Amino acid sequence: MVYHTPQREWIEKRGILLWLAFFFIELGAGAFFISSIFESTAGMLAGWLLCGVLGGGFHLLYLGHPSRSWRMVISAGWKTSWISRGLYFVSLSLVLGVIHLILTEWSSSALGLMIAADILALLAIIYAGFAMNFINGISLWNSPLLPVLYLVLGIWGGLGITLMTLLPSEATTLGNLELWSRIFLLAFIFLVFVYLLSIRYQGTTARVSVRQIITGRWAILFWVMVVSLAMVLPLAVTLSNWVAGLAIPATLLYIVIILELMGDLALRYCILRSGFYRPLIPASVTGITTH
């Protein structure tokens, strides 16, 4: 109640499953969304499996009693719980997604069905950001930029998965995907630093959280995995590609995409690990110095 208390429920022990669930749900939903736009059946299938099998599987395991989790969907919990809303978004996006996949493969899918599936996929992407943002006691999470950051991460990861499923393919399609990947890379870099900078002005606890990421316990993970491998390296490859005017080799592109996804996963870990609850009793009242 006096010290900055780290949250543990969503990142330690069983909480590790929720960290993985958020990542794979957003990655899969992003891949399905992008692949449907570029008409890649393989990309949509990969996205559906990532979201439904890995993301959904980890989520059900985190809930502890998978056989009872359906009650969260049929109850009125969606009115107050973002976990319940997320189950709605993910479940409906998977149902419409598999129908769209079947129709695309065997006949032709209606445009309205694809739009509905894509809207639900977008909602599945941003759900984790809103679920965390809803927790007022953790300053690091209680920012309107967090859902936006997770939306960018989900679509950026989806672009990477779609690129991997389309290699090799026609140059025009790959060129468009690479262009959008560069745009979202820049958006990711910009949002991460604006997000961390803005959080610092939300009080002492927020500064403690940011310090844990930038110079504290998780600094090596952040600067190596997120900044060096997921930001600097892809940016360097992009700039060298623009200067030289040469296509990026497929092997290098695969490596860059994998490193970007690892950086995405590492950033989410840092954000979950560095979430501290604000003290209920101010230090000025007790005279205790908080760290």
C-alpha positions in Angstrom: 0.0 0.0 0.0 3.0 2.3 0.4 5.6 1.0 -2.1 5.3 0.6 -5.9 4.0 -2.9 -6.1 4.7 -4.9 -9.3 1.7 -6.8 -10.8 2.4 -10.5 -11.1 -0.9 -12.1 -12.1 -0.5 -11.4 -15.8 3.2 -12.3 -16.3 4.3 -14.8 -13.6 3.5 -18.5 -13.4 0.2 -19.0 -15.2 0.3 -15.4 -16.3 3.0 -16.3 -18.8 0.2 -18.0 -20.8 -1.7 -14.7 -21.0 1.4 -12.9 -22.3 1.7 -15.6 -25.1 -2.1 -15.5 -25.7 -2.2 -11.8 -26.3 0.7 -12.0 -28.7 -0.6 -14.9 -30.8 -4.1 -13.6 -30.9 -3.1 -10.2 -32.2 -0.5 -11.7 -34.5 -3.0 -14.2 -36.0 -5.8 -11.7 -36.3 -3.4 -9.2 -37.9 -2.2 -11.8 -40.4 -5.8 -12.8 -41.3 -6.7 -9.1 -41.8 -3.8 -8.3 -44.0 -3.9 -11.6 -46.0 -7.6 -11.1 -46.7 -6.9 -7.7 -48.3 -4.1 -9.2 -50.4 -6.2 -12.3 -51.2 -3.7 -14.8 -49.7 -5.4 -18.0 -48.6 -2.2 -19.4 -47.1 -1.8 -16.2 -45.1 -5.4 -16.2 -43.9 -5.1 -19.9 -42.8 -1.8 -19.2 -41.0 -3.4 -16.2 -39.2 -6.5 -18.3 -38.3 -4.3 -21.0 -36.8 -2.1 -18.6 -34.9 -5.1 -16.8 -33.5 -7.4 -19.8 -32.8 -5.0 -22.6 -31.9 -2.1 -20.9 -30.3 -3.7 -17.7 -29.0 -7.0 -19.2 -28.1 -5.3 -22.3 -26.6 -3.0 -20.3 -24.4 -5.9 -18.0 -23.3 -8.1 -21.0 -22.3 -5.2 -22.5 -20.4 -4.7 -19.2 -18.6 -8.4 -19.2 -17.5 -7.7 -22.3 -15.5 -10.9 -24.2 -16.4 -11.3 -24.2 -20.2 -14.4 -26.3 -19.9 -16.1 -23.5 -18.0 -14.8 -20.5 -20.0 -17.9 -20.5 -22.3 -19.9 -19.1 -19.4 -18.0 -15.9 -19.8 -19.4 -15.6 -23.3 -23.0 -16.3 -22.5 -23.1 -14.2 -19.3 -23.4 -10.5 -19.0 -19.7 -10.1 -18.2 -19.1 -8.4 -21.5 -20.7 -5.2 -20.0 -17.8 -4.8 -17.5 -15.0 -7.2 -18.5 -12.7 -6.7 -21.4 -11.7 -10.4 -21.0 -15.3 -11.4 -21.8 -15.4 -8.9 -24.7 -12.2 -10.3 -26.0 -13.6 -13.8 -26.0 -16.5 -12.5 -28.1 -14.3 -10.7 -30.5 -11.9 -13.7 -30.9 -14.6 -16.3 -31.1 -16.7 -14.5 -33.7 -13.7 -13.5 -35.8 -12.6 -17.2 -35.9 -16.1 -18.4 -36.9 -16.5 -15.8 -39.6 -12.9 -16.3 -40.6 -13.2 -20.1 -41.2 -16.5 -19.6 -43.2 -14.7 -17.0 -45.3 -11.8 -19.4 -45.8 -14.0 -22.3 -46.9 -16.0 -20.2 -49.3 -12.9 -18.6 -50.8 -11.4 -22.1 -51.3 -14.4 -23.8 -52.8 -16.4 -21.1 -54.4 -16.4 -17.3 -53.7 -16.9 -15.5 -50.5 -19.2 -12.5 -50.2 -17.5 -9.1 -49.7 -19.8 -8.4 -46.7 -18.6 -11.5 -45.0 -14.9 -10.6 -45.5 -15.5 -7.1 -44.2 -17.3 -8.4 -41.1 -14.5 -10.9 -40.4 -11.9 -8.2 -40.8 -13.7 -5.8 -38.4 -13.8 -8.5 -35.8 -10.1 -9.3 -36.5 -9.3 -5.7 -35.8 -11.3 -5.8 -32.5 -9.4 -9.0 -31.6 -6.1 -7.1 -32.1 -6.9 -4.1 -29.9 -8.7 -6.1 -27.2 -5.5 -6.8 -25.2 -4.6 -3.1 -25.2 -8.0 -2.1 -23.8 -8.0 -4.9 -21.3 -4.7 -3.5 -19.9 -5.7 0.1 -20.3 -8.8 -0.5 -18.2 -6.7 -1.1 -15.1 -6.5 2.4 -13.5 -4.1 1.4 -10.8 -1.2 0.6 -13.1 0.1 3.8 -14.6 2.2 2.1 -17.3 -0.9 0.5 -18.8 -3.4 3.3 -18.1 -2.6 5.2 -21.3 -4.7 5.7 -24.4 -1.6 5.1 -26.5 -1.4 1.5 -25.4 -4.3 0.1 -27.5 -3.0 2.1 -30.5 0.5 0.6 -30.0 -0.9 -2.9 -29.8 -3.0 -2.2 -33.0 0.1 -1.2 -34.8 2.0 -4.2 -33.5 -0.8 -6.6 -34.6 -1.0 -5.2 -38.1 2.8 -5.0 -38.4 3.2 -8.6 -37.4 0.4 -9.5 -39.7 2.2 -7.9 -42.6 5.3 -10.0 -41.7 3.4 -13.3 -41.6 1.7 -12.5 -44.9 5.0 -11.7 -46.5 6.4 -15.0 -45.4 3.5 -17.0 -46.8 3.7 -15.2 -50.2 7.5 -15.6 -50.8 8.2 -16.1 -53.6 5.4 -14.3 -55.3 4.8 -11.6 -57.9 6.9 -8.5 -57.4 4.0 -6.1 -57.3 2.3 -7.8 -54.3 5.5 -8.2 -52.4 6.5 -4.6 -53.1 3.2 -3.3 -51.7 3.5 -5.5 -48.6 7.1 -4.3 -48.1 6.1 -0.7 -48.4 3.3 -1.1 -45.8 5.8 -3.0 -43.5 8.2 0.0 -43.7 5.4 2.4 -42.9 4.3 0.4 -39.9 7.9 -0.1 -38.8 8.3 3.7 -38.6 4.9 4.0 -36.8 6.1 1.3 -34.3 9.3 3.2 -33.6 7.5 6.5 -33.2 4.8 5.1 -30.9 7.1 3.2 -28.6 9.2 6.2 -27.7 6.2 8.6 -27.6 4.4 6.1 -25.3 7.3 5.7 -22.9 8.0 9.5 -22.9 4.4 10.3 -22.2 4.1 7.7 -19.4 6.9 9.5 -17.5 4.6 12.4 -16.8 1.8 10.4 -15.1 3.4 10.3 -11.7 6.2 8.7 -9.6 5.0 5.1 -10.2 4.9 5.7 -14.0 8.5 6.9 -13.9 9.5 3.8 -11.9 7.9 1.6 -14.6 9.7 3.4 -17.4 13.0 3.3 -15.6 12.6 -0.5 -15.2 12.4 -0.7 -19.0 14.9 1.9 -20.0 17.7 1.6 -17.4 16.6 -1.0 -14.9 15.9 -4.7 -14.7 14.6 -5.1 -18.3 16.9 -2.6 -20.0 19.0 -5.3 -21.7 15.9 -7.0 -23.1 14.5 -3.7 -24.3 17.7 -2.3 -25.9 18.8 -5.6 -27.5 15.6 -7.3 -28.6 13.3 -4.3 -29.1 15.6 -1.4 -30.2 18.5 -3.1 -31.8 17.0 -6.2 -33.5 13.4 -5.1 -34.1 14.0 -1.4 -34.8 17.6 -0.6 -35.9 18.3 -3.7 -37.9 15.0 -3.6 -40.0 15.5 0.2 -40.5 19.1 -0.3 -41.6 18.0 -3.0 -44.1 15.2 -0.7 -45.4 17.5 2.3 -45.8 20.2 0.2 -47.6 17.5 -1.2 -49.9 16.4 2.4 -50.8 19.9 3.6 -51.3 21.1 0.6 -53.4 17.8 0.1 -55.2 18.1 -3.6 -54.9 15.5 -6.2 -53.8 15.9 -7.6 -50.3 17.0 -11.3 -50.5 14.3 -13.7 -49.3 16.5 -15.2 -46.6 17.3 -11.8 -45.2 13.7 -10.9 -45.3 12.7 -14.0 -43.3 15.4 -13.2 -40.7 14.2 -9.6 -40.4 10.6 -10.6 -40.0 11.4 -13.2 -37.3 13.5 -10.7 -35.4 10.7 -8.1 -35.6 8.3 -10.7 -34.1 10.7 -11.5 -31.4 11.1 -7.8 -30.6 7.3 -7.5 -30.5 7.1 -10.3 -28.0 9.9 -8.8 -25.9 8.3 -5.4 -25.8 5.0 -6.9 -24.5 7.0 -8.8 -21.9 8.7 -5.5 -20.7 5.3 -3.8 -20.5 3.7 -6.6 -18.5 6.7 -7.0 -16.3 7.1 -3.3 -15.5 3.5 -2.7 -14.6 3.5 -1.3 -11.0 0.4 -0.5 -8.9 0.4 3.0 -7.5 0.7 3.1 -3.7 -2.7 3.6 -1.9 -1.0 5.6 0.9 1.2 8.4 -0.4 4.8 8.4 0.9 4.3 12.0 2.1 1.9 10.7 4.7 4.0 7.8 6.0 7.4 9.5 5.5 8.7 6.3 3.8 10.9 6.8 0.7 9.7 4.7 -2.2 12.0 3.2 -4.9 
